[in-house]
Amino acid sequence: MTTKTFEAAVTRAVIKLLLGSRKLKSGVVITGGDALGIEDKIEIGRHAVETDDDLLHLEFRTGPNPALTGIAMFLPRDGRCHIQTGCRLWLSKSGSRGLILPQAHVRGHFRLAPREVVHIDGKPADDLSDGIERASTWLARQIMRPGVQYDDAQCTLWAQAA
């Protein structure tokens, strides 16, 4: 699987984890690529405010062992952009829709709705590391399901649809 194909497959799986059977609609943009530098974050934050779209950037490590390493969120509110970096995915024991956990010092967590990212006060549960591991395992199963074939053209379409 090429890096491009891997990133597109992970992006599709992340959307499925966060939205379940619901479809992503205008108001939220999901991108992926390398970890962002400070200049990139400033530019994306400006763009998010201009377009009034919430933006999730999936950060990937490339090379022989590609992996999703974090999530950066850009949330325009009242003419300002709130930026959260170093976020992780979390999944409950019941396996219902996943959540986005900000860094430990940030209050609350986030849920992806079809048209926006919603902040929810409080952490989802006491087993934060277990929930992060469940989300990671869920993603790996989605990407590496037996019999599933990914090709670059198909993943490019998924990435454009997302």
Secondary structure, 3 states (H helix, E strand, C coil): CCHHHHHHHHHHHHHHHHHCCCCCCCCEEEEEECCCCHHHHHHHHHHHHHHCCEEEEEEEECCCCCEEEEEEEEEEECCEEEEEEEEEEECCCCCCCCEEECCCCCCCEEEEECCEEEEECCCCCCCHHHHHHHHHHHHHHHHCCCCCCCCHHHHHHHHHHC
